[in-house]
Structures are given as C-alpha cells and as structure tokens.
Amino acid sequence: FPGLAAIAMVEASVEEAGAVTTSRRFYLSSAKLTPERLAEAVRGHWAIENSLHWVLDVVFREDQSRLRKGHGAHNMAIVRHFALNAVRLAKGKHSIKTTRKLAGWD
C-alpha cells in the first residue's frame, strides 16, 4: 500500500435488548493520525453513512437498483439526492420514511 501511514482498529460494543454485540472495523489511512483525530475521522465517516447513504438505501432502495449501463446509475443518484434534499426542506411534520409511504413508494 503505497502512501500508507496508519492502520487502525476500532472496536464497538452495542447493547440491545440485554444482548451485547461487539464488532471490529479496520481502517487504512494515508495520514498520520493521533488517536483523537482518528476517532473524529471515524465518527465523521459514520455520520455521513448514517445521514445519507443509509437514508438513500432505506427510503429509495438504492442498493436494489439495477441500473448498470450508460449514465442511468449516475443520473438516478442525482435525482435521488435532489428528492432527498426537497423532502428535507419541506415544512411538514412527516419523517422521510413517512413521506415514502405517503408517496406510495411502498
């Protein structure tokens, strides 16, 4: 791995319904990071994952898309992002998941 400056492991434990699940995630970095800066970077990565990618998959079922040829996948990604931003800007009491049901996407 040319340019590799750091290898890190983050261990996370989640307690749910009385059961504890532990997972380990490994990260490679081209930057030399202090443990504090690494923790910030990991939290930042998962913040994006949870606030954007997870929503795109749950609401728009992006991972199930079968667009593979030409510019279809890229074009639909733009449309999904546009739609997500429009829903987030709406002045209503509905959640994004509720909006999906109201739109008849389920």
C-alpha positions as CSV (number, residue, x, y, z in Angstrom):
1,F,0.0,0.0,0.0
2,P,2.0,3.0,-1.2
3,G,1.5,6.0,1.0
4,L,0.0,4.1,3.9
5,A,0.7,5.9,7.1
6,A,-1.7,4.3,9.6
7,I,-3.6,1.2,10.2
8,A,-6.3,1.4,12.9
9,M,-8.8,-0.9,14.5
10,V,-12.0,0.4,16.2
11,E,-13.9,-1.9,18.5
12,A,-17.5,-1.0,19.1
13,S,-20.0,-2.6,21.5
14,V,-23.7,-2.2,21.2
15,E,-26.2,-3.3,23.9
16,E,-29.7,-4.0,22.6
17,A,-32.4,-6.0,24.4
18,G,-30.0,-7.2,27.0
19,A,-27.5,-8.7,24.5
20,V,-24.1,-7.1,23.7
21,T,-22.7,-7.3,20.2
22,T,-19.1,-6.3,19.6
23,S,-17.7,-5.5,16.2
24,R,-14.3,-4.6,14.9
25,R,-13.7,-2.3,12.0
26,F,-10.3,-1.7,10.4
27,Y,-9.2,1.5,8.7
28,L,-6.3,2.4,6.5
29,S,-5.0,6.0,6.3
30,S,-2.5,7.9,4.2
31,A,-2.3,10.5,7.1
32,K,-0.5,10.0,10.4
33,L,-3.4,10.4,12.9
34,T,-3.4,10.8,16.6
35,P,-6.0,8.5,18.4
36,E,-8.2,11.6,18.9
37,R,-8.1,12.6,15.2
38,L,-8.7,9.0,14.2
39,A,-11.8,8.9,16.4
40,E,-13.1,12.2,14.8
41,A,-12.5,10.8,11.3
42,V,-14.3,7.5,12.1
43,R,-17.2,9.4,13.6
44,G,-17.3,11.7,10.6
45,H,-17.4,8.7,8.2
46,W,-20.3,7.1,10.0
47,A,-22.2,10.3,10.4
48,I,-22.2,10.6,6.6
49,E,-23.0,6.9,6.2
50,N,-26.0,7.2,8.7
51,S,-27.3,10.5,7.5
52,L,-27.0,10.0,3.7
53,H,-26.2,6.5,2.4
54,W,-28.4,4.7,4.9
55,V,-31.3,7.0,4.1
56,L,-30.8,6.6,0.3
57,D,-30.9,2.8,0.7
58,V,-33.9,2.7,3.1
59,V,-36.0,5.4,1.5
60,F,-35.1,4.9,-2.2
61,R,-33.8,1.4,-2.0
62,E,-30.7,2.5,-3.8
63,D,-28.8,-0.8,-3.1
64,Q,-31.5,-2.7,-5.0
65,S,-31.2,-0.5,-8.1
66,R,-30.3,-2.5,-11.3
67,L,-29.2,0.5,-13.3
68,R,-25.8,-0.5,-14.6
69,K,-25.4,0.7,-18.2
70,G,-24.7,4.1,-19.6
71,H,-25.4,7.1,-17.4
72,G,-28.5,5.7,-15.7
73,A,-27.0,5.0,-12.3
74,H,-25.3,8.4,-12.1
75,N,-28.5,10.2,-13.3
76,M,-30.7,8.4,-10.8
77,A,-28.2,9.2,-8.0
78,I,-28.6,12.9,-8.8
79,V,-32.4,12.5,-8.9
80,R,-32.4,10.7,-5.5
81,H,-30.2,13.4,-3.9
82,F,-32.4,16.1,-5.3
83,A,-35.6,14.4,-4.0
84,L,-34.0,13.8,-0.6
85,N,-33.0,17.4,-0.3
86,A,-36.5,18.5,-1.3
87,V,-38.1,16.3,1.3
88,R,-35.7,17.5,4.0
89,L,-36.5,21.2,3.1
90,A,-40.3,20.6,3.2
91,K,-42.1,22.2,6.1
92,G,-44.0,19.3,7.4
93,K,-44.2,17.0,10.4
94,H,-43.6,13.8,8.4
95,S,-40.4,11.9,8.6
96,I,-38.6,10.8,5.4
97,K,-39.9,7.2,5.9
98,T,-43.5,8.6,6.3
99,T,-43.0,10.6,3.1
100,R,-42.1,7.4,1.3
101,K,-45.3,5.8,2.4
102,L,-47.4,8.9,1.5
103,A,-45.8,8.9,-1.9
104,G,-46.9,5.3,-2.5
105,W,-43.3,4.0,-2.8
106,D,-44.1,1.1,-0.5
